[in-house]
Amino acid sequence: MLEIVFSDGKIGAKAVKIIGLAENSKLNSAFLSKDEQALAKKAIMQANFTGKKNSFVEVFGASGKIIIAGLGEKPDAIALQTLGGTLARKLFKDCVACFYVEDIKGCKLSHEEIAHNVAFGLMIGSYRFDKYFTKKRQDEYPNLEQVIFKVKNPEEVSENFRDFAALGNAVRYARDLCNEPANYLTPEVFAADIKRLEYLGLDIEILDRKQLEEKEFNMLLSVAQGSVNEPKVAILKWRGKPEQEEFDIGLVGKGVTFDAGGISLKPANGMWDMKGDMTGAAVVVASLKALALQRAPVNAAGIVGLVENMPSGSATRPGDVVTSMSGQTVEIQNTDAEGRLVLGDCLWYIQETLGVDRLIDVATLTGATMRALGDQYAGLFTNDDRMSADMIKAGEESAERLWRLPLGEGYNKMIDSDIADMKNIGGANAGGSTAACFLQRFVKPGTKWSHLDIAGVDRDEKGHPLCPKGATGFGVRVINRYLRNIF
């Protein structure tokens, strides 16, 4: 992984020099010699460079390569993170680079905050999933090994970068999990990987099939019964306030490690991507990992249901009725609407056993939300206006944007069943809202609850500065920002 260093010492001659320049401002860097200043100003004039966001001018001087990076007008934290991610790609042929931190016109951030945000962008923007290549593709995988940030008080800046580094680590971890093929990341393997996180101070319990049967995870088990791979449930606890018994937040994640649709079989086109139907679980686990690495002053519990949804002679049939852990009965009209079954039992369990009264669940739940919002926003469904405002604010601050979508009695009635308390689909229309209404039936009165439907934003098919093509880990940053804002 790329090494981030903060230093006030001498920088090696081979390091590429990077200078940030806001739009319509003059180059006057204390870190460039007179000759370098002259070369850079000449190149800026010849290129008609004005400092627009994500524009660059390269200069080759006697001491090596210099990059003048455009920051746009009044660059904020997200703009600087995006710059870092862009630099991760631009520098892929270079081994060492140095970003010189100084005042930036129109930027309200301190030198330390500038360094931290660019470094964070480099950290998550340099991510690559390359473990299954027998030969690395040199044109896609960078040589960049180290970026040095020239700052004052490097020890203090480095120490204060800890929270960013922890979050970057967690985002990369979530992406690793989501990019894994389903033949490697089975529910059992996923559970074992979660268990090893105990070294961070997390309390982790893994429930096997026998325990799930005893605790009546009946909806979850109905999803798993068509697969040869055994279901697991992982429960994670972080106590950043050990003097407090109660949990401040409960996180719930859908962990369908492969979703063939069960008897309601999915079409072949694109089914390979259903290895990523466990993204909600990956986000929840990575969020707990981030809190532990940050030593965050919050008590957080997480639960993830890990199953495969496969067709077989033992699989759940459309039309079957199961009794949920809550005691409510569910007619399963479509076995490909399985994520809500997994989440329903997990939501109920974390409330019953841990008394959590503030919940966030995360899932790649519906194509309807993906069609409504595309890859620009995740769908936010919630029963609390204040929680909605806080979540949306956190989304804007973390570049993981949320759009609130409706709940309501009209949608809720659409999942009433003729033979049971409810059915697991609501018809052709408003699929995101009816799925959320299904989940809401497993949320106890008085519990503040938000559901994040991340279908559409869980994977990037083109790549962007903060994430290459593949799994995005969407949700880790917004959840972390939300929790750090309110606790």
C-alpha positions in Angstrom: 0.0 0.0 0.0 1.1 3.6 -0.7 3.2 5.1 2.1 2.2 8.5 3.4 4.9 10.5 5.1 4.8 13.9 6.8 8.2 15.7 7.0 9.9 19.0 7.4 13.3 17.6 6.4 15.2 17.5 3.1 13.4 15.8 0.2 15.3 13.5 -2.1 16.2 14.8 -5.5 14.2 12.0 -7.3 10.9 13.0 -5.8 8.4 14.7 -8.1 7.5 18.1 -6.7 3.8 18.9 -6.5 2.5 22.5 -6.0 -1.2 23.2 -5.6 -2.6 26.4 -7.2 -6.1 27.8 -6.8 -7.9 29.2 -9.9 -6.8 32.6 -11.1 -4.0 32.9 -8.5 -0.3 33.5 -9.1 2.4 31.0 -8.6 4.6 32.1 -5.8 5.8 29.0 -4.0 8.5 29.2 -1.3 9.5 25.7 -2.2 10.6 26.4 -5.8 14.0 27.9 -6.7 14.1 31.0 -8.9 14.9 28.9 -11.9 12.1 26.5 -11.1 9.7 29.4 -10.6 10.6 30.8 -14.0 10.2 27.5 -15.8 6.9 26.9 -14.1 5.5 30.3 -14.9 6.6 30.0 -18.5 4.8 26.6 -18.8 1.7 28.0 -17.2 1.6 30.9 -19.7 2.2 28.6 -22.7 -0.5 26.1 -21.6 -3.0 28.9 -20.7 -3.3 27.3 -17.3 -5.6 29.1 -14.9 -5.7 26.6 -12.0 -9.1 25.0 -12.9 -9.9 22.0 -10.8 -8.0 18.8 -11.8 -6.0 20.5 -14.4 -2.2 20.1 -14.4 1.0 21.6 -15.9 4.2 19.5 -15.8 7.7 21.1 -15.9 11.0 19.3 -16.2 13.8 21.2 -14.6 17.3 20.5 -13.5 16.1 19.0 -10.2 13.4 16.8 -11.8 9.7 16.9 -12.6 7.4 19.6 -11.1 3.6 19.3 -11.3 1.4 22.4 -10.8 -2.0 21.1 -9.8 -5.1 23.2 -10.4 -7.4 23.3 -7.4 -10.3 25.4 -8.7 -12.0 28.2 -6.8 -12.2 28.0 -3.1 -11.1 24.4 -2.8 -12.8 22.5 0.0 -12.0 19.1 1.7 -13.7 17.0 -1.1 -11.9 18.9 -3.8 -8.6 18.2 -2.1 -9.4 14.6 -1.6 -10.3 14.4 -5.3 -7.0 16.0 -6.2 -5.2 13.3 -4.1 -7.1 10.5 -6.0 -6.2 12.1 -9.3 -2.6 12.4 -8.4 -2.5 8.7 -7.5 -3.2 8.0 -11.1 -1.1 10.7 -12.6 1.9 9.6 -10.7 1.7 5.9 -11.5 5.1 5.9 -13.4 6.9 7.7 -10.5 8.1 6.0 -7.3 8.3 9.0 -4.9 6.5 12.4 -4.9 6.4 15.3 -2.5 3.4 17.6 -2.0 4.4 21.0 -0.7 1.7 22.3 1.7 1.3 26.1 1.7 -1.4 28.7 1.7 -4.0 28.2 -1.0 -6.1 31.2 -2.2 -9.7 30.9 -1.2 -9.2 27.8 0.9 -10.4 28.0 4.5 -8.6 24.8 5.6 -5.4 24.9 7.7 -2.1 23.5 6.3 -2.7 20.4 8.3 -6.2 19.9 6.9 -4.9 20.4 3.4 -2.3 17.8 3.9 -4.7 15.3 5.5 -7.4 15.6 2.8 -4.9 15.3 -0.1 -3.3 12.3 1.6 -6.7 10.6 2.3 -7.5 11.0 -1.4 -4.2 9.4 -2.3 -4.8 6.6 0.1 -8.2 5.5 -1.3 -7.6 6.6 -4.8 -4.5 4.4 -5.1 -6.5 1.3 -4.2 -6.2 -1.6 -6.6 -7.5 -5.2 -6.4 -4.8 -7.3 -8.1 -4.4 -10.5 -6.0 -5.6 -12.8 -8.8 -3.4 -11.5 -11.6 -0.5 -13.8 -12.4 1.2 -10.9 -14.1 0.6 -7.3 -13.1 -0.7 -4.9 -15.8 2.0 -2.3 -15.7 -0.2 0.3 -17.5 -2.9 0.0 -14.8 -1.0 -0.6 -11.6 1.2 2.3 -10.4 4.8 2.3 -9.3 4.1 5.0 -6.8 5.4 3.9 -3.4 5.6 7.0 -1.3 4.2 10.5 -1.1 5.8 12.9 1.3 4.0 16.0 2.5 6.3 18.9 3.3 4.7 20.4 6.5 5.6 22.2 9.7 5.3 20.1 12.9 5.3 16.8 11.0 5.0 14.7 14.2 1.7 16.5 15.2 0.4 16.3 11.6 1.1 12.6 11.4 -0.5 11.9 14.8 -3.6 13.8 13.8 -3.8 11.9 10.5 -4.7 8.8 12.4 -8.4 9.1 12.0 -8.1 9.6 8.2 -5.7 6.7 8.0 -8.1 4.4 9.9 -11.0 5.4 7.6 -8.9 4.9 4.5 -7.9 1.5 5.8 -11.5 0.6 6.4 -12.6 1.8 2.9 -9.9 -0.4 1.3 -10.9 -3.3 3.5 -14.6 -3.0 2.4 -13.5 -2.9 -1.3 -11.3 -6.0 -0.9 -14.2 -7.9 0.6 -16.6 -6.8 -2.2 -14.2 -7.6 -5.0 -13.6 -11.1 -3.8 -15.1 -13.9 -6.0 -18.0 -15.8 -4.3 -16.1 -19.2 -4.6 -13.5 -17.7 -2.2 -15.7 -15.5 0.0 -18.3 -17.9 1.2 -20.3 -17.1 4.4 -18.0 -19.3 6.4 -14.8 -17.6 5.1 -16.4 -14.1 5.5 -17.3 -15.0 9.1 -13.7 -16.2 9.8 -12.3 -13.0 8.3 -14.6 -10.9 10.6 -13.5 -12.9 13.6 -9.9 -12.0 13.1 -10.7 -8.4 13.7 -10.9 -9.1 17.5 -7.2 -8.0 17.6 -8.5 -4.4 17.3 -10.5 -4.7 20.6 -13.8 -5.6 19.0 -16.0 -8.2 20.7 -17.1 -10.6 18.0 -19.5 -13.5 18.1 -20.2 -15.9 15.2 -23.5 -17.8 15.2 -23.7 -21.1 13.2 -26.7 -22.9 11.8 -27.6 -24.6 15.1 -27.5 -21.4 17.0 -29.5 -19.6 14.3 -32.2 -22.3 14.5 -32.3 -22.0 18.3 -32.6 -18.2 18.1 -35.3 -18.5 15.3 -33.5 -16.6 12.5 -36.2 -18.3 10.3 -36.3 -15.8 7.5 -32.5 -15.8 7.1 -32.4 -19.6 7.2 -35.1 -19.8 4.5 -32.7 -17.9 2.2 -29.8 -20.1 3.0 -31.5 -23.5 2.7 -30.9 -23.9 -1.0 -27.1 -23.6 -0.7 -24.4 -26.1 0.4 -22.6 -23.3 2.1 -23.6 -22.9 5.7 -25.1 -19.6 6.9 -23.5 -17.5 9.5 -24.4 -14.4 11.5 -21.6 -12.2 12.9 -22.2 -9.8 15.8 -19.6 -7.1 16.5 -19.4 -4.7 19.4 -17.1 -1.7 19.9 -17.2 0.0 23.2 -15.5 3.4 22.9 -17.3 4.5 26.1 -16.7 1.5 28.4 -18.3 3.2 31.3 -21.6 3.3 29.4 -23.6 0.1 29.2 -26.0 1.1 26.3 -25.1 1.1 22.7 -25.4 4.5 20.8 -25.9 2.9 17.4 -26.7 -0.4 15.8 -25.5 -1.2 12.3 -27.1 -4.0 10.2 -25.8 -5.4 7.0 -27.0 -7.7 4.2 -24.4 -10.3 3.5 -25.6 -12.4 0.6 -22.2 -13.6 -0.7 -23.8 -14.8 -3.9 -27.3 -14.1 -5.1 -28.5 -16.4 -7.9 -32.1 -15.4 -7.0 -33.0 -18.8 -5.6 -35.9 -20.6 -7.4 -36.9 -17.1 -8.8 -33.7 -17.4 -10.8 -32.0 -14.2 -12.0 -31.2 -13.8 -15.7 -27.6 -14.9 -16.7 -26.6 -11.4 -18.0 -24.8 -9.7 -15.1 -25.3 -12.5 -12.6 -21.6 -12.6 -12.1 -21.9 -9.2 -10.3 -24.1 -10.8 -7.6 -20.9 -11.7 -5.7 -21.2 -8.1 -4.5 -24.6 -8.6 -2.9 -22.8 -8.8 0.4 -21.7 -5.1 0.2 -24.0 -4.0 3.0 -22.3 -6.5 5.4 -18.8 -5.4 4.2 -19.7 -1.8 4.9 -21.0 -2.6 8.4 -17.9 -4.6 9.3 -15.6 -2.0 7.8 -17.4 0.7 9.7 -16.8 -1.1 13.0 -13.2 -1.6 12.0 -12.8 2.1 11.4 -14.3 3.0 14.8 -11.9 0.6 16.5 -8.9 1.9 14.7 -9.9 5.5 15.5 -10.6 4.5 19.1 -13.8 6.5 18.6 -15.7 7.5 21.7 -18.9 5.7 20.7 -20.6 2.4 21.7 -21.5 0.7 18.4 -22.9 -2.8 17.7 -23.1 -4.4 14.3 -24.8 -7.5 13.0 -24.4 -9.0 9.5 -26.3 -12.0 8.1 -24.1 -14.1 5.8 -25.8 -16.5 3.4 -25.9 -17.7 -0.2 -29.2 -17.6 -2.2 -29.1 -20.6 -4.5 -31.6 -22.7 -6.4 -31.8 -26.4 -5.5 -34.1 -29.2 -4.4 -34.0 -27.9 -0.9 -34.5 -24.2 -1.7 -37.4 -22.1 -0.5 -40.3 -22.1 -3.0 -42.2 -19.1 -4.1 -45.4 -19.2 -2.1 -43.8 -20.6 1.1 -44.7 -19.0 4.4 -42.2 -18.5 7.2 -42.5 -17.2 10.7 -39.9 -14.5 11.4 -38.0 -14.1 14.7 -40.4 -11.3 15.5 -43.4 -13.7 15.3 -44.8 -12.0 12.2 -45.5 -14.4 9.2 -44.2 -13.7 5.7 -45.3 -15.1 2.4 -42.3 -15.4 0.2 -43.7 -14.7 -3.3 -40.3 -14.1 -4.8 -37.1 -15.8 -3.6 -35.0 -13.1 -5.3 -36.3 -10.5 -2.8 -34.2 -12.2 -0.2 -32.1 -9.4 1.3 -35.1 -8.0 3.3 -35.6 -11.4 4.8 -32.0 -11.5 6.0 -32.2 -7.9 7.3 -35.6 -8.4 9.1 -34.3 -11.1 11.4 -31.1 -9.2 12.1 -32.9 -5.9 12.8 -35.1 -7.7 15.3 -32.3 -9.5 17.0 -30.1 -6.5 17.6 -33.0 -4.6 19.2 -34.1 -7.6 21.3 -30.7 -8.6 22.6 -28.8 -5.4 22.8 -31.6 -2.8 23.3 -30.3 -0.6 20.5 -32.7 2.3 19.8 -30.9 3.9 16.9 -30.3 1.8 13.8 -28.8 2.1 10.3 -29.1 -0.8 7.9 -27.1 -1.1 4.7 -27.9 -3.2 1.7 -27.8 -3.5 -2.1 -31.5 -4.1 -1.8 -33.5 -3.0 -4.9 -33.1 -2.4 -8.6 -35.9 0.2 -8.2 -33.7 2.5 -6.1 -30.8 2.0 -8.6 -33.1 3.0 -11.5 -34.4 6.0 -9.6 -31.0 7.4 -8.5 -28.4 5.8 -10.8 -24.9 5.9 -9.5 -25.1 9.5 -8.1 -26.9 8.9 -4.7 -27.8 6.1 -2.4 -31.4 5.9 -1.3 -32.2 7.0 2.3 -35.4 5.8 3.9 -35.9 6.8 7.5 -38.6 7.3 10.2 -36.8 10.3 11.8 -36.4 13.8 10.2 -33.5 14.8 12.4 -31.7 11.6 11.6 -32.4 12.2 7.9 -30.9 15.7 8.0 -27.8 14.5 9.9 -27.3 11.6 7.5 -27.7 13.8 4.4 -25.2 16.4 5.9 -22.7 13.6 6.5 -23.2 12.4 3.0 -22.3 15.8 1.6 -19.2 16.1 3.8 -18.0 12.6 2.9 -18.7 12.6 -0.9 -21.1 9.7 -0.4 -24.4 11.5 -1.1 -27.8 10.3 0.0 -31.3 11.2 -1.3 -34.3 10.7 0.9 -37.0 8.6 -0.6 -40.5 8.1 0.8 -42.1 5.7 3.2 -45.9 5.8 3.9 -49.0 3.8 4.7 -49.9 3.6 1.0 -46.6 1.8 0.3 -46.9 -0.3 3.4 -50.3 -1.7 2.4 -48.8 -2.9 -0.9 -46.9 -5.6 1.0 -50.0 -7.0 2.8 -50.5 -10.7 2.0 -53.8 -12.6 1.5 -52.5 -15.6 3.6 -49.9 -14.1 6.0 -49.1 -10.9 7.8 -47.1 -9.7 4.9 -45.4 -10.7 1.6 -41.9 -10.0 0.6 -42.7 -8.1 -2.6 -45.0 -5.2 -3.3 -45.6 -5.4 -7.0 -44.1 -3.7 -10.0 -44.0 -0.1 -8.7 -42.2 1.8 -5.9 -40.0 -1.2 -5.2 -37.5 0.8 -3.1 -40.2 2.1 -0.9 -42.1 -1.2 -0.4 -38.8 -2.9 0.4 -38.1 -0.3 3.0 -41.7 -0.6 4.4 -41.0 -4.3 4.8 -37.9 -3.6 6.9 -39.8 -1.0 8.9 -42.1 -3.7 10.2 -39.2 -5.1 12.1 -38.3 -1.8 13.7 -39.8 -1.4 17.1 -41.8 1.8 18.1 -39.5 4.5 19.4 -36.5 3.3 17.5 -34.8 5.8 15.2 -34.0 4.0 12.0 -32.4 4.7 8.6 -32.2 2.3 5.7 -29.5 2.9 3.1 -30.2 1.2 -0.3 -26.8 1.3 -1.9 -27.8 -0.6 -5.1 -26.3 1.5 -7.9 -23.5 3.1 -5.9 -21.8 -0.1 -4.6 -19.8 -0.5 -7.8 -18.3 1.9 -10.3 -18.1 0.6 -13.8 -15.8 3.3 -15.1 -13.8 4.4 -12.1 -13.2 7.9 -10.8 -10.4 9.7 -8.9 -11.3 8.3 -5.5 -12.0 4.7 -6.7 -10.9 2.6 -9.6 -13.3 0.4 -11.6 -14.9 -2.1 -9.2 -16.3 -2.1 -5.7 -16.5 1.4 -4.1 -17.0 0.6 -0.4 -19.8 3.2 -0.4 -21.3 3.7 3.0 -18.1 3.5 5.2 -17.3 7.2 4.9 -20.8 8.5 5.3 -21.5 6.3 8.4 -18.2 7.3 10.0 -18.9 10.9 9.3 -22.4 10.7 10.7 -21.2 9.0 13.9 -18.3 11.3 14.4 -20.5 14.3 14.0 -23.1 13.3 16.5 -21.1 11.4 19.1 
